[in-house]
Amino acid sequence: MTLRFKDNIIFKDISIVGVDNAEFDEFISPKLTTVAIDQVEKGKMAMSNLIDSIENEISEDYISDSLLLVRDSVKKL
């Protein structure tokens, strides 16, 4: 990581958070904190919303569940 070479210490000086809980997040150093999102559920909700908007000419906002997986790339406060 470029940040490591600039005298910054990840989790002490800089916090990094990823999205989607990619498989490699646990295996890089430091382990990447990430937001886990259920992509299948998100896709179902998007498709349902798309069909609804086509058939009824309305569109609704929706909120999907997510989970913050705190690993080693953030400073503990």
C-alpha positions in Angstrom: 0.0 0.0 0.0 1.2 3.4 -0.9 0.1 4.9 2.4 2.4 2.6 4.4 5.5 4.0 2.6 4.7 7.6 3.5 5.3 7.2 7.2 1.7 6.7 7.9 0.6 3.9 10.1 -2.7 2.4 9.1 -5.1 2.2 12.0 -3.0 4.7 14.0 -2.8 7.7 11.6 -5.3 6.6 8.9 -8.4 4.4 8.9 -9.4 2.6 5.8 -12.8 0.9 5.2 -13.8 -1.1 2.2 -17.2 -2.1 0.9 -18.6 -5.5 -0.1 -16.5 -7.7 2.2 -14.3 -9.0 -0.7 -12.7 -12.3 -0.1 -9.2 -10.9 0.2 -10.1 -8.3 2.9 -9.1 -10.7 5.6 -5.8 -11.7 4.0 -4.2 -8.3 3.3 -2.1 -6.6 6.0 -3.6 -5.0 7.9 -6.9 -6.8 7.7 -9.3 -4.5 6.0 -12.4 -3.3 7.9 -15.4 -3.5 5.5 -19.1 -3.1 5.2 -20.7 -6.4 4.2 -23.7 -6.0 1.9 -26.0 -8.8 0.8 -25.6 -8.4 -2.9 -28.3 -11.0 -3.8 -30.9 -9.2 -1.6 -29.8 -5.9 -3.0 -30.3 -7.2 -6.5 -33.7 -8.6 -5.7 -34.8 -5.3 -4.3 -33.4 -3.3 -7.3 -35.2 -5.6 -9.7 -38.5 -5.4 -7.8 -38.2 -1.6 -7.7 -37.4 -1.5 -11.5 -40.5 -3.7 -12.3 -42.6 -1.6 -10.0 -41.5 1.6 -11.6 -42.2 0.3 -15.1 -45.6 -1.1 -14.3 -46.8 1.6 -11.9 -44.7 4.6 -13.0 -43.6 5.0 -9.4 -40.3 4.5 -7.7 -39.6 4.0 -4.0 -36.5 4.4 -2.0 -35.3 1.4 -0.1 -32.9 0.6 2.6 -30.9 -2.6 2.7 -29.3 -4.2 5.7 -25.5 -4.1 6.0 -22.9 -5.2 8.6 -19.7 -3.4 9.6 -16.9 -5.9 10.0 -14.3 -4.1 12.1 -10.8 -5.5 11.5 -7.3 -4.0 11.8 -7.5 -1.1 9.4 -9.3 1.4 11.7 -8.3 3.1 14.8 -10.2 2.0 17.9 -11.7 5.0 19.6 
